[in-house]
Amino acid sequence: MNLSILDQSPISSNQTAKEALNESIKLAQAGENLGYSRYWIAEHHDLPGLACSAPEVMLSYIGANTNRIRIGSGAVLLPYYKPYKVAEVYNMLATLFPNRIDMGIGRAPGGSAEATNALSDNFLQQVWNMPNLVNDLLHFLDDDFPEDHEHSKVTASPLPEISPVPYILGTSKKSALFAAENGLSYAFGKFMSDNDGASIIQKYMDSFTPRKRGDRPTVILTVSAICAKTNKRAEEIALSSLIWALLKEKGEGHLGVPSIQEAKQYVLNQVEKTTLHKMKQNMIIGNPHVVKQKLNELQTLYKVDEIMIVTITHSPKDRIQSYQLIAEEILKKKYELN
């Protein structure tokens, strides 16, 4: 089983944004040492408790401070941007870090309505225009616009020897079909969806049309997981993330991910207890054996090439240890991490 990391760069209640971003760099370095296949960082805008609004900036820094692990966006929120500029940025990264750059492509706003309006005058129109945006982006990456196209004389320089690898990120049959019909790899966000992911992924596999000779359908399943040495400790650590999610639903949570003690002191009403129980059903929480068993079950059910793990904890040490314990159990990798 291939394992990867999705980092939302969370800010804990005792951290600054700079400290959270520094922890993201440490996580990418740990992931590389532990044998994870890739590290992706998410794009969010003016969301309290999340530090990364510009993945391309972080990726340049992370690439310079790692050596082998693939790095990428999870995702570029394409409706905000011109495809040409996105191609330039990721071609630049692919030139600096050969054969290491992925480009996850999404269409979510990644922030509030106010932030969306500040970023774009026509976001919804561009969401509807997503197929054309992706088509142009692929032509820029491949440098193969038809001669009669208005962009045929424009190159997204520098052209790397190995282009960034594009993925479509989504949680629906529509996104899966779009990825399949365009011959693109697909990442299904199970951690943020109640949809029937197995049937969605199967639809993608059945509908895949190669974009280039030799291309095959490739799927990443993204899940939320927290691993600790004991089930009890994993449950304690997970409570911080769960309570923070509840606070954000109420328009609170501006102080970031609460500590375990702060989370334990939060008094749940009956509705919140029900919501918290439901959220836990979409997470993997437990000791290394439990997490391995559940990840194996998911791989069998979804028939995926790779599982990408997002882990939010209050303590950066707990977060890295969670990835470490999973790697030791599944990838059989053992490293002394600072």
N, C-alpha and C positions, 0 to 999 in steps of 0.2 A: 504494500500500500504506500502510495506517495502522499506525503503530508506537506501542507503549506500554512502560511500565516496571513491572516487579514488583520491589520492594525487600524483601529479607529482613533488612535492617539488620544485616549481619554485623559482628562485632567482630574486628579484626585483632590479631595477637599483640603489637603495640606500642600498642594503643589501650585506652582505657577505654570503658565503655558510653556515657557522655555524649558522648565524641568520635565514636563510631559513629553515634549519633542525630543529632548535628550534621551529619555527612556525609550522612545521609539527607535532611536539609533542603536541603543544597547540591545533591544529586542531583535532587530535585524541581524546584528552580529551574533547573538546567541543562536538564532535560527540557523544561520550558516554553519556554525560549529556543531550544531545538533543534527544536521543532515536534512533540514527542511528544504523542499524543492524551490519554493519561491516565497517572497515577502511582498505583499501588496499593502498600500496605505490608502485610506479612504479620503474623499473630498467632502467637506461639510462647510457650510457658510453661516457664521454667527449663531451656531448652536452651542449654548452654554455647556461646558464640560468636554468639548471636543476641540483639539488644538490645531488640526491640519486643514487649512483652507486652500492650500496650493500643493498638491502631491508632487508636481514637477520640481518644485524647489527642494522638498525633502528627498526626493529620489536622487537628485544630483549629489546631495550630501551623503546619503546612505550608500550610494554606489561608490563614492570615493573612500568610504570607510568599511567596505566589504570587498570580497574578492571573487566569489563564485556564485552565490545565491542569486536566482533570478529576482528582479525587482520590478514593480509595476504599480499601476493605479487601480484602485478598486472603488470608484471608477472615475474616469474623465466624464463629467456631466456635459455631454456634447451639445445639447441645445443652447448652452450659454456661449459657445465659441464657434469661430470660423474653422472649418476643417483644415484649411491651409496652415493656420497657426498651430493647431494641435499636431499636425504632421511634422512641422518644423521642430517643435519642442521635443517630440519623442524620437525623431530622427537624430536630433542632437544628442539625446541621451544614449541612443543605440550606437552612435559613433564613439562616444566617450567610454561606454561599457559594452563592448561587442558581445552579441549573443546572450544578453542578460535582460533585455527589456521587454516587458509585457505592457499592453495597453488595454486595460479593461474599459469598456464603453458603456455608459448608462445614460438614462434620460430623466432620472429623478431630480427634483429641485435641490435636495440636500440642505434645506434650510427653510426659514419662514417665508411667508408671502412677501414680507417687507424686504428681506434679503434678496429674494428672487427679482423683485422689481428694481432693486438697486443694481443688480447684475445685468439685467436684460429688459429691453422694452417690448420684446415679443416672444417670451419664453414659451407660452402655450402654442403659438404658431410654429415655433421651431420644433416642439415635441411632435406635432403632426408631420413636420417635414423631416423627421428623423431618418427615414429610409434614404432620402437624397443626401443628407449630411454624411451618413455612413458610407454611401457609395462614393461621394467625393473624397472622403478621407482615405478610403482604400486605394483610389486612383492616385492620390498624392503619395501614399506610402509605396505603391508599386511604380510610380512615375510612368504611368501608361494611359493618360487621357487620350481619347481619339483625336486625330489631327484637326478635326473641325470643332473641337470643344474650346470654349473660351479660355480654359486653363491649360491648354495643351503646351503653351510656351513657358509655363511656370513650373519651377522645380522647388520642392520642399527641402532645400539644402540645409545641412549637408546630407548627402545620400549615404547611409551606412552600408557596409558590406553585407550585413545581416539585418533585415528590417525588424522593427518592433512586431511582436506577435499580438494581433488584435483578438479580444474576447468580447462577446456580448454578455452583459450581466443582466439578470432578470429573475422574475418569480412567476412567470405566467406562460401559458401556451403561446401567446402572441410573440413574446420575446424569444422563446425557444424556436418557433417556426422561422422567425426573422433570421436568427443565427444560422439555422440549418439551410435555408434557401440561399443565404449568401456565403455558405461554405466556411463559416467562422466557428471558432471554439466557443463554448458556452459555459458560463458559471451560474449555477442556480443558488440563490440565497435562501436556503432552508431556514436559517436563523431568524429571518424576518418575514416568514410566510407560513400561512396555514393551508396553502394549496397542496394538491396532490402532486408532490414533486416527482414521484416515480413515473406517473403517466406523462407528465410534462417532459421529463428527460427522455422517455421512450419515444415520444412524438418527435423530439429533436433527432434522435438516432435514426428513426425510420425515414425522416424527411431530408436528411443531409445530402447536399449536392456539393461535391468538391469545388473549391474555388480555383485551386491549382492541382496539377497532376500529382498524385500521391497523398493529397490531403485526406484525412480521415476525421470522423466526428470525435471530438475531445470534450470531456465534461469535467468541471470542478464542482463539487458539492461543498457549500460553505455552511458550517455549523457553529453553534456557540457551545463551548466546552470549558469546564473548570476542573482541573485535576489536582489532588493533594494526596499526601501519603495515606490518609484515612478518609472514609466517607464523611465522617463527622466534620473533619476540618474542611473538606471541600464544600460542604453545605454552609459552613460558617463564612467562608470566603465568598461564595456565590451570593450570599444575602446582601452584600454591599451593592452588587450589580443590580439585583432584583429591586431593592428599595429605591435605588437611583432611577430605574426605569419607571417605577410608580410615581416618583416625584416629578419626573419629566412629563408624564401624562397629565399631571395636574398643573403644568406650567411652572413648576418649581425645579429644584435640582440645580440651581445656578451656582451652587458652591462646589459642584463636581461630585465625583464618586465618594460616598460617605465611607468612613472607616467601619470596620466590623462592629465596634462598640456603638457607633452612631446608628448603624442600621438596626442593631438589636433594641435600641431605645425607641425606635419608631413604632408607634401604636397603630396597628392595622385595624381598619373597620371591616365589616363583613364583605363588602364589595371588593375591597383591596385584597382580602385573603383569597377570594375566588380568582381574582386577576393574577395574583402572584402564583397560585397553584397552576393556572393555565400556562403562564410564562415558563415555569419550570419544566413543563411537559415538552417544551421545544428546546431544552438545553440538555447537555450531557454533564452530569455532576457526579464525581466519585473518585475512588482510588484508581491507580493505574490499571488494575485488572478490569474493573467495571468500565472504565472509559474505553479500553481496548475492545472489550466485548461489544459495546454499543457502536463503536466506529466500524467494526467488522460487520455487524448486522446492517448498518447503513450502506456500506459498500456493496454488500450482497443484494440488498433491496433495490438500490438505485443504479447498480452496475456502472459505477463511475471509475474514472482513471485516478482520481485524486480527491482528497478531502482537505479543505481549507478551514482552519480553525480561528475563530475570533474569541478572544478571552479578555474580559474586563474585570479587573480587581482594583481594590484600593491601593494595595501595596505592589509596587513594581517587582519586588522580590517574589511575591506570591505568583505574579503573572509569569515571570520567566521560569519559576520552578514548575508551574503547571505544564508549560511547553516541554520542559526538560524531562519530567516524569513520563509524559506521553511518548517522547522520542526514545527514551530508554526502554520503554515497554514494547513499542511497535517497531521502531527503526533500529533498535539495539545499539543506539549511539550513547556513549558515555564521555562527557567532557567536564572538566572542572571549569565552571563559569564564575567569573568575578562577581 
